[in-house]
Amino acid sequence: MASQRKAWGQASRNRLGWVLYDWANSAFVLCIVTVIGAQYFLHVFEEAAKGAGDLKVGSASAMRVWGMTLPGEAMWSFIIAAAALFVVVTAPLLGSIADVRRNKKRFMQVYCLLGAAATVLLAWPLPWWAVGLLILVGTIGFEAGNVFYNAFLPEIAGAGEQDRLSSQGFAAGYVGGVLVLIAALVLFTPTVFNPPLGSIRNAFWMVGLWWGGFGLLTFALLQERPGGVAGGGLIASGRAAGRQLAGTLRSLRRYPQALLFLGAYLLYNDGIATLIANVTPYALQNIYVDDTLTAKIGTAQLILAIILVQVVAFPGSLFFGWLAGRIGQKATVFAALAVYTAVLLYGQVAQVAWQFFLMSGLIGWVLGGSQAISRSLFASFVPEGKNAEFFAFYGLSEKLSAMAGPLTYGLLIWLTGETRIAILGLTIFFVAGGLVLAFVKPERGRRQALAG
């Protein structure tokens, strides 16, 4: 009995520690990638561009970078794409090494420290290229750390518990991120205090300390299952990991419905990830405070919009879970893609803040639901005993999504200088993803999983 109580207690600590990491790092993606960091980078880039000359791409100030004339919005998209490319190139092998050596937690710790430290350093006044470099490093810490974070899920939760625990992680992330955004709104913008308590750069150390501090709690609670290779060093681990990775790739070919779904998810998640990462540049360039069209929205309105997204995402996730039970998972994903496409089309005519808030609310309503139902649909295609392997490639599909979409968006900005056109270009990802999804046969995929 004592050993059972001890095992139950450790299992509970593992789950709590795992959920806490989503609470910890979601503040980075909300505050840095989506709102404050994006706006700050665009500001320092534009100031540097004005000092360097009078180059323009469309109506946006630009600079010569790497032999190209780039506006800040394009440079921002390329930074996000570069972070995703790093994860795509390194994660499969590093993930296999972590599985072989049983040191996923160590990789999580390194990437957490790297990302949190880079975020704190943003609080100092720096040139635009240093700001961009630190955001690149912080984004790598966030994205790569999540690869190993997600890999813990099949290890600490049984098949019947994974959906619930994963949803708890999402919920904790929404709440934690919103709390930090509200604190940034209250403390560091002139909306509540005039003047505010300090520069908006103070939000960076707050986000970094939040991420690193709660990350320490995660690492104190979360324990890795013992095992892995004994001795042999990194070379032996790398060889074993390479064999494991090759085996996973070979096994995927036996499950064509799972592969087909991954292709569809890769496409439409491209649109989702790029839309979320670039909504700030779009709003700053195109959305005005009111119908006079004299003043464009600023940090306070952007933070409120993102808070709205997070608040609406929670009931939206519950609604889409109910809807999937009524009309099926595939049809529910189609409904979400239709809403995303409608939002992008409406973005071509939206001009004032209330219209932008309407767009934000609609995005929030489908954001959590589209993620949750996509994950549960893919889970139904996974053969028993292969959860970790298959979800590693699900995560890889997410990282590929974080690369191609921003590259496309950045190229459209570079060619046209118009964020409206670039946002409209994202519709191709939702349409193409929906077309591939149409060929996915869920029942056939489930039969293939059972046969496996």
C-alpha positions in Angstrom: 0.0 0.0 0.0 2.8 2.4 0.9 4.5 1.8 -2.5 1.1 2.4 -4.3 0.6 5.7 -2.4 4.1 6.8 -3.3 3.6 5.9 -7.0 0.2 7.7 -7.0 1.7 10.8 -5.4 4.6 10.9 -7.9 2.1 10.5 -10.8 0.1 13.5 -9.4 3.3 15.6 -9.1 4.2 14.7 -12.7 0.9 15.8 -14.0 1.0 19.0 -11.9 4.5 19.8 -13.1 3.6 19.1 -16.7 0.6 21.4 -16.6 2.6 24.1 -14.9 5.1 24.4 -17.8 2.2 25.4 -20.1 1.3 28.0 -17.5 4.9 29.1 -17.5 5.8 29.5 -21.1 2.5 30.6 -22.7 3.3 34.1 -21.5 6.2 34.2 -24.0 4.2 33.4 -27.1 1.4 35.8 -26.1 3.4 38.7 -24.9 6.5 38.4 -27.1 5.5 36.7 -30.3 2.0 38.0 -30.6 1.8 41.5 -29.0 4.4 43.4 -27.1 7.6 41.9 -28.6 6.3 42.1 -32.1 5.3 45.8 -31.7 8.6 46.6 -30.0 10.6 45.0 -32.7 8.7 46.9 -35.4 9.2 50.1 -33.5 13.0 49.8 -33.2 13.3 48.6 -36.8 11.3 51.5 -38.1 13.4 54.0 -36.1 16.6 52.4 -37.4 15.2 52.5 -41.0 14.3 56.2 -40.7 17.8 56.9 -39.5 19.4 54.9 -42.3 17.7 56.5 -45.2 14.3 57.0 -46.9 13.7 53.5 -48.3 10.1 52.3 -48.6 8.3 49.1 -49.5 4.8 50.2 -50.2 4.0 52.6 -47.3 6.3 50.9 -44.8 9.8 52.1 -43.9 12.5 49.6 -45.0 16.2 48.9 -44.8 18.8 47.0 -46.8 19.3 43.7 -45.0 21.2 40.8 -46.6 21.1 42.6 -49.9 17.3 43.0 -49.9 15.1 46.0 -49.1 13.0 44.7 -46.2 10.2 46.4 -44.1 10.0 45.5 -40.5 6.9 43.2 -41.0 8.9 41.0 -43.5 11.9 40.9 -41.2 9.7 39.8 -38.3 8.2 37.0 -40.3 11.7 35.8 -41.4 12.8 35.7 -37.7 9.8 33.5 -36.7 10.5 31.3 -39.7 14.2 30.9 -38.9 13.3 29.8 -35.3 10.9 27.2 -36.8 13.6 26.0 -39.3 16.1 25.4 -36.4 13.5 23.3 -34.6 12.6 21.3 -37.8 16.3 20.5 -38.5 17.3 19.6 -34.9 14.2 18.3 -33.2 13.8 14.8 -34.7 17.3 13.6 -33.9 17.5 15.4 -30.5 14.1 14.0 -29.6 15.2 10.5 -30.4 18.4 11.0 -28.4 16.3 12.2 -25.5 14.1 9.1 -25.7 17.1 6.8 -25.9 19.0 8.4 -23.0 15.8 9.3 -21.0 16.9 12.9 -20.6 13.9 14.8 -22.1 13.8 16.9 -18.9 17.4 18.0 -19.3 16.6 19.3 -22.8 13.6 21.1 -21.5 15.7 22.7 -18.8 18.3 24.0 -21.3 15.7 25.4 -23.7 13.7 27.0 -20.9 16.8 28.7 -19.5 17.9 29.8 -23.0 14.4 31.3 -23.8 13.8 32.9 -20.4 17.3 34.5 -20.4 16.9 35.9 -23.9 13.5 37.4 -22.9 14.9 39.1 -19.8 17.8 40.6 -21.9 15.2 42.3 -24.1 14.5 44.7 -21.2 17.7 46.6 -22.0 17.8 49.2 -24.9 19.4 47.5 -27.8 19.8 48.0 -31.6 17.1 46.4 -33.8 19.3 43.5 -34.9 20.1 42.5 -31.3 16.4 42.7 -30.4 15.7 40.4 -33.4 18.4 38.0 -32.4 17.1 37.7 -28.8 13.6 37.2 -30.1 14.9 34.5 -32.4 16.7 32.8 -29.4 13.7 33.1 -27.2 11.4 31.6 -29.8 13.8 28.7 -30.3 13.7 28.1 -26.6 9.9 28.1 -26.6 9.4 26.0 -29.7 12.2 23.5 -29.1 11.4 23.1 -25.4 7.8 22.2 -26.3 9.0 19.3 -28.4 10.3 17.6 -25.2 7.4 18.9 -23.1 4.9 17.2 -25.5 6.9 14.0 -25.5 6.2 13.6 -21.7 2.4 13.3 -22.3 2.3 9.6 -23.3 4.7 8.8 -20.5 2.8 10.4 -17.6 -0.8 9.8 -18.7 -2.6 6.7 -20.0 -4.5 6.6 -23.3 -7.7 7.5 -21.6 -6.2 10.4 -19.6 -4.2 12.1 -22.3 -7.0 14.3 -23.7 -8.0 15.5 -20.3 -4.4 16.3 -19.2 -3.6 17.9 -22.5 -6.7 20.1 -22.2 -5.7 21.1 -18.7 -2.3 22.2 -20.0 -4.0 24.3 -22.7 -6.3 25.8 -20.1 -3.5 26.6 -17.7 -1.6 28.2 -20.6 -4.5 30.4 -21.5 -4.9 31.6 -17.9 -1.2 32.1 -17.3 -0.7 34.1 -20.5 -3.7 36.3 -19.9 -2.5 37.1 -16.3 0.8 38.4 -17.6 -0.8 40.3 -20.4 -3.2 42.0 -18.0 -0.2 42.9 -15.7 1.6 44.4 -18.7 -1.5 46.4 -19.5 -1.9 47.7 -16.0 1.7 48.4 -15.2 3.5 49.4 -18.4 1.0 51.2 -20.7 -0.5 54.6 -20.3 -4.1 53.2 -20.3 -4.3 52.9 -16.5 -1.4 55.0 -15.2 -0.3 58.2 -16.9 2.6 58.0 -17.1 2.9 54.2 -16.7 5.2 52.7 -14.0 7.9 52.2 -16.5 8.9 51.5 -20.1 7.1 48.7 -21.9 10.5 47.0 -21.9 9.8 46.1 -18.3 7.3 43.6 -19.5 10.2 41.6 -21.0 11.8 40.9 -17.6 8.4 40.1 -16.2 7.7 37.5 -18.9 11.2 36.0 -18.6 11.0 35.6 -14.8 7.5 34.2 -15.0 8.7 31.6 -17.6 11.9 30.7 -15.8 10.4 30.8 -12.3 7.4 28.6 -12.9 9.7 26.4 -15.1 11.8 25.7 -11.9 8.6 24.4 -10.3 8.0 22.1 -13.2 11.5 20.7 -13.0 11.2 20.1 -9.3 7.9 18.2 -9.7 8.3 16.4 -13.1 10.3 13.1 -12.9 11.5 11.2 -16.0 10.9 7.5 -16.2 14.2 5.6 -15.5 15.9 3.7 -18.2 17.7 4.5 -21.4 21.1 3.4 -22.7 23.8 2.7 -20.3 27.2 4.1 -21.2 28.5 4.5 -24.7 28.4 8.2 -24.7 26.8 10.6 -27.1 28.0 8.8 -30.2 26.3 5.5 -29.2 23.2 7.4 -28.2 23.1 9.2 -31.6 23.4 5.9 -33.4 20.6 4.3 -31.3 18.5 7.4 -31.8 19.1 7.3 -35.6 17.9 3.7 -35.7 14.8 4.6 -33.7 14.0 7.5 -35.9 14.4 5.4 -39.1 12.1 2.8 -37.6 9.5 5.4 -36.9 9.7 6.7 -40.4 9.3 3.2 -41.8 6.3 2.4 -39.6 4.5 5.6 -40.6 4.2 4.3 -44.2 2.0 1.6 -42.9 -0.6 4.1 -41.8 -1.5 6.2 -44.9 -4.5 7.9 -43.3 -2.4 9.2 -40.4 0.1 10.5 -43.0 -2.6 12.1 -45.1 -4.0 13.8 -42.0 -0.5 15.1 -41.1 -0.3 16.6 -44.6 -3.7 18.4 -44.1 -2.7 19.6 -40.6 0.6 20.9 -41.9 -1.2 23.1 -44.4 -4.1 24.5 -42.4 -2.0 24.9 -39.2 0.4 26.9 -41.4 -2.4 29.4 -41.8 -3.3 29.4 -38.1 0.3 29.8 -36.8 1.1 32.6 -39.3 -2.1 34.5 -38.6 -1.5 34.5 -34.8 2.1 35.5 -35.2 1.4 38.4 -37.6 -1.9 39.8 -36.3 0.0 42.6 -34.6 1.7 44.0 -37.7 -1.6 43.7 -39.6 -3.5 45.7 -36.9 -0.8 48.4 -36.5 -0.8 49.1 -40.2 -4.5 48.9 -41.0 -6.8 49.4 -37.9 -7.9 52.7 -36.5 -9.3 53.6 -33.1 -12.6 54.9 -34.5 -14.5 55.9 -37.6 -12.6 59.2 -37.9 -9.7 57.1 -39.2 -7.2 59.6 -37.7 -5.4 57.5 -35.0 -4.3 53.9 -35.3 -4.7 51.4 -32.5 -1.8 50.9 -30.1 -0.5 48.5 -27.4 -3.5 48.8 -25.1 -6.0 47.8 -27.7 -3.8 45.0 -29.0 -3.4 43.5 -25.5 -7.2 43.7 -25.0 -7.8 41.9 -28.3 -5.4 39.1 -27.4 -7.0 38.9 -23.9 -10.3 38.5 -25.7 -8.9 35.7 -27.9 -7.7 33.8 -24.8 -11.0 34.3 -22.8 -13.1 33.2 -25.8 -10.8 30.2 -26.6 -11.8 28.3 -23.4 -15.6 28.1 -24.0 -14.9 27.7 -27.7 -12.9 24.6 -27.0 -15.7 23.1 -25.0 -18.2 24.0 -27.7 -16.1 22.4 -30.5 -15.8 19.3 -28.3 -19.6 19.1 -28.1 -19.9 19.8 -31.8 -17.5 17.0 -32.7 -19.7 14.6 -30.8 -22.7 15.7 -32.9 -21.3 16.1 -36.4 -18.0 14.3 -36.2 -14.4 15.4 -35.8 -13.7 15.9 -39.5 -16.8 18.0 -40.1 -15.9 20.1 -37.0 -12.4 20.8 -38.3 -14.0 21.9 -41.6 -16.3 24.3 -39.7 -13.2 25.8 -38.0 -11.4 26.3 -41.3 -14.5 28.0 -42.8 -14.4 30.5 -39.9 -10.7 31.2 -40.3 -11.2 31.8 -44.0 -14.1 34.2 -43.3 -12.0 36.1 -40.8 -9.2 36.6 -43.4 -11.7 37.8 -46.0 -13.3 40.2 -43.5 -9.8 41.5 -42.7 -9.7 43.0 -46.2 -12.4 45.5 -45.3 -12.0 45.9 -41.5 -10.8 49.4 -40.5 -11.7 50.3 -37.0 -11.1 48.8 -33.5 -14.5 47.1 -33.0 -14.2 45.3 -36.3 -10.7 44.1 -35.2 -12.2 42.9 -31.9 -14.9 41.0 -33.8 -12.1 39.3 -35.8 -10.3 38.5 -32.6 -13.3 37.0 -31.0 -14.0 34.7 -34.0 -10.4 33.6 -34.0 -10.5 32.9 -30.3 -13.8 30.9 -30.7 -12.2 28.4 -33.2 -8.5 28.5 -32.0 -8.7 26.1 -29.0 -11.3 24.0 -30.7 -9.4 23.5 -34.0 -6.3 22.5 -32.0 -8.1 20.1 -29.6 -10.1 18.3 -32.3 -7.2 18.0 -34.7 -5.1 16.4 -31.9 -7.9 14.0 -30.9 -8.6 13.1 -34.6 -5.0 12.3 -35.1 -4.9 10.3 -31.8 -7.5 8.0 -33.2 -5.1 7.1 -36.1 -2.3 6.1 -33.7 -1.7 2.4 -33.1 -1.5 1.2 -29.5 2.0 1.5 -28.0 3.2 4.0 -30.6 1.9 7.2 -29.1 5.3 8.9 -28.4 6.6 8.1 -31.9 3.5 9.3 -33.8 3.0 12.4 -31.7 6.7 13.3 -32.3 5.8 13.6 -36.0 2.6 15.5 -35.1 4.8 18.0 -33.3 7.2 18.1 -36.3 4.2 19.0 -38.5 3.5 21.9 -36.2 7.0 23.2 -36.5 7.0 22.9 -40.3 3.8 24.9 -40.1 5.6 27.6 -38.2 8.1 27.9 -41.0 6.4 27.9 -44.4 3.6 30.2 -43.4 5.7 33.0 -42.1 8.0 32.7 -45.1 5.1 33.1 -47.5 3.7 36.0 -45.5 7.1 37.7 -45.4 7.6 37.3 -49.1 4.2 38.8 -49.8 5.1 41.8 -47.5 8.4 42.1 -49.3 6.8 42.1 -52.7 3.8 44.3 -52.0 4.4 46.2 -48.7 0.7 45.5 -47.8 -0.2 43.4 -44.8 -3.8 43.1 -46.1 -2.6 41.3 -49.2 -0.3 39.1 -47.1 -3.1 38.2 -44.7 -5.4 37.4 -47.7 -2.6 35.1 -49.0 -3.0 32.9 -45.9 -6.4 31.7 -47.2 -4.6 29.3 -49.6 -3.3 27.3 -46.5 -6.9 26.9 -45.2 -8.3 26.0 -48.6 -5.5 23.6 -49.4 -5.6 22.0 -46.0 -9.3 21.5 -46.3 -8.9 19.9 -49.7 -6.4 17.4 -48.4 -8.6 16.8 -45.3 -11.5 15.9 -47.6 -9.5 12.8 -48.7 -8.9 11.6 -45.1 -11.2 8.7 -44.1 -11.4 8.6 -40.3 -12.9 5.1 -40.1 -10.3 3.7 -42.4 -7.6 5.4 -40.3 -9.0 3.8 -37.1 -9.1 0.4 -38.7 -5.4 0.8 -39.8 -4.5 1.8 -36.2 -6.3 -1.3 -34.8 -4.6 -3.5 -37.3 -1.2 -2.1 -36.2 
